[in-house]
């Protein structure tokens, strides 16, 4: 019974950690992933200000890109996420 419980716990942890891995981006920080969603914060390349959290529906193997207007310095910059 203890081995079964330990196996279930390890399997659950692996699934949870697998959602956290595999996403990287340019001009973004704080990347968190779930099965089909990526949550991130745009980071201005000029003043390093971090914007509010955004989300995108990005599956494994897909890319996502967009633009963000920095509230601090007024810079319009592009960001991208690869999963």
MOJO-V260198 format. One record per pair of residues at least 6 apart in sequence whose C-alpha atoms are under 6 Angstrom apart, sorted by the first residue. I is the first residue (numbers start at 1). GAP is how many residues later the second one is. Records with the same first field share a line. If there is no record, write none. Layout:
I->GAP, GAP
This chain:
19->14, 15
20->12, 13
22->61
23->59, 60
24->57, 58
25->55, 56, 57
26->53, 54
27->15, 16, 52
28->13, 14, 15
29->12
30->10, 11
31->8, 9
32->6, 7
36->21, 22, 23
37->19, 20, 21
38->17, 18
39->15, 16
40->13, 14
41->10, 11, 12
42->8, 9
43->6, 7
60->23
61->22
62->21
63->18, 19
64->16, 17
65->14, 15
66->12, 13
67->10, 11
68->8, 9
69->6, 7
